[in-house]
Amino acid sequence: MAWIVLALLIALSVYAIILYNTLVKKRQMVEEGWSGIDVQLKRRANLIPNLVETVKGYAAHETETLDAVTQLRTSANAVSKEDVAGRAKAEGALGQALGRLFAVAEAYPDLKASENFSDLHQSLDEIENAIQMSRRYYNGAVRGLNVAVESFPSNLIATQFKFEKADYFEIEDEADRAVPGVEF
């Protein structure tokens, strides 16, 4: 009888260790995913000054849009790396400002024809695609961690060792979620 109890305790201990290690792995995947997003956001932030200077050369009187992009870039960089929701909100606002910047560029054919502007625009498109891929990976890792933190029996281990749910990196602006109207 003692052997059965001992075997049961050993099996439960091994199972608890496996659950703990699974939670650690999922938390590391979330941190890796966030690191990927952070790298892409930094790449975008580093590209913005070149883009602003290029537009400024062609559309110097569009200072309000240019200043907004610069200010929002600075604000986004100032948000703490740990504040996922705050960073998502700041980056969303920066993305909208960049959209307005490209709308301004549409009014200047010489700017659109500029090879430098075209290269910067293409680089920004590539970075935006990389951000989207990184965000999908991160949100998938967050989902895996959150499910493990909330599911039984792993929630017992998660509570004991203070594993917490992570925040998704989501679009905060409802206008970005809206379905565009199409008229024929």
N, C-alpha and C positions, 0 to 999 in steps of 0.2 A: 504494500500500500504506500509506503514512504517513497518507493521508487517512482510510482505513478505521479504522486504529488510533485516530486522533484522534477520529473520529466515535463510535467505541465507548467511548472514555474519557469523552467528553462525555455520551453516553447514560447510562452508569453513574453519572456524577456527578449528573445530573438525577434519576435514579431514587433515588439515596441521599438527595438533598435532599427529594424527595417523601415518602420513608419517614420521614425525620426530622420533617418538618412534620406528618405524620399522627400520629406519636407525641406530639408537642407538643400537638396538638389533643385527643387522647384524654386526656392528663394534665390538660389544662385542664377537660375535661368532668368528670373525677373530682373535681377541686377545686371546680367549680361545684356538683356533686351534693352534696358534703360540706357546702358552705356552705348549701345548701337544708335539709339535715337539721339543721344547727346552728341555723339561724334558728327552725325549728319546735320544737326542743328548748328553746331559750331562751323561746319563747312559752309552752310548757308550764310551764317552771320559774317564769315570772313569774305564772302563773295559780294555782299551788299554794298560795302563802300566803293568798290570798283564800279558796280552797276550805277550807283547814285552819281558818281563822278562822270560817268559816260553820258548819262541822261542830262546832267547839269550843263555839260558842254553844248548840248543841242537845245535844251529847253530851260534856260536859266531863270525864266520868270515863273516857273512852276515850283517855286521854293516851298510852298505849303506842303505839297505832296512829298518833296524830297526831305524836308525837315521831319515830317511825320514818320517816314521810313527810318530815318536815322534815329529818331527818338525811340521808336518802338523796338528797334534792334538793341539799343542800349538797355531798355527796360527788360527785354527778354533775357539778355545776358545777365542781368542783375538778379533774376529769380533764382532762389536756391535750387541746387541740383536735386535735393530731396523732395521738393514741392512739385510733384508731378502735375497736380491739377492746376496750380498757378502757372507752371511752365507751359502747359497746354493752352491755357487762356492767353498768355502773352504771345506765344508763337502763332496762335490763331489770328490775333490782331495784327501781327507782323505780316502774316500771309495775305490778309485783306489789304494792307497798305501796299504790299508788293503788287497785288492785282491792280490797285489804282495807279501805281507807277507804270505798269505795262499798258494800262488804258491811256495814260498820258502819252506814252510812246507812240501809240497808234496815230496820234494827231501830227506826228513829225516824220514824214516819209524819209528824210535824210537820216534820221536816227535809226529807223527800222532797217535801212539799207546798210548801215554801218556794220562792218565785219566784227568790230570789237563788241558792239551791242549784241549782235547775233550770237557770238561765241558765249558771252555772259548769259544770255537768255537760255541757250542750250545747256550750259552748265547748271544753271538754276533748275531747269526742268529735270535734269538727271538727279540732282540732289533731292528735289521734291519727290521723285519716284523712290529714291533710296529711303527717304523719311517714311513714306507710306509702307514700304516693305518692313522697315525696322519697327514701325508702329504695330503692324500686324503681328510680327513675331513677339513683341513685348506684350501686347494685349492677350495673345495666346498663352504666354507664360504666366501672366497675371491670372487668367482664368484657371489654369491648372493649379496654381498655388491657392487661390481662393476656394476652389472646390475641395482641395485637400484639407484646408484649414476648417472648413465648415462640415465636412463629411465625417460620419461615425465609422470607425473608431479613431481615425487619424486626428479628429478634433480634440480628443483627450490628450494626445501627445502635444498637439499644437498649443493647447491652453497651458499645459504644464510647462512648456519651454518658451512661452511667449511669442509664438509665431503669429503674425498678424496679416490680415488681408491687405493686398496692395491696391492702389488706385489705377484705373485704366487711363490711358492717354487718349482722350476723346475730344471731338469737336464740340466746342461750347456754344458757338454761334448758330442759332436756329436757321439763319438765312443760308448757311452752308449746307444744311440738311434738306432744305426745301427742294422740291422737284421743280425744275425750270418749266415755265409755260412755253408751249410750242404752238405757233399759229401758222397756218398755211394760207 
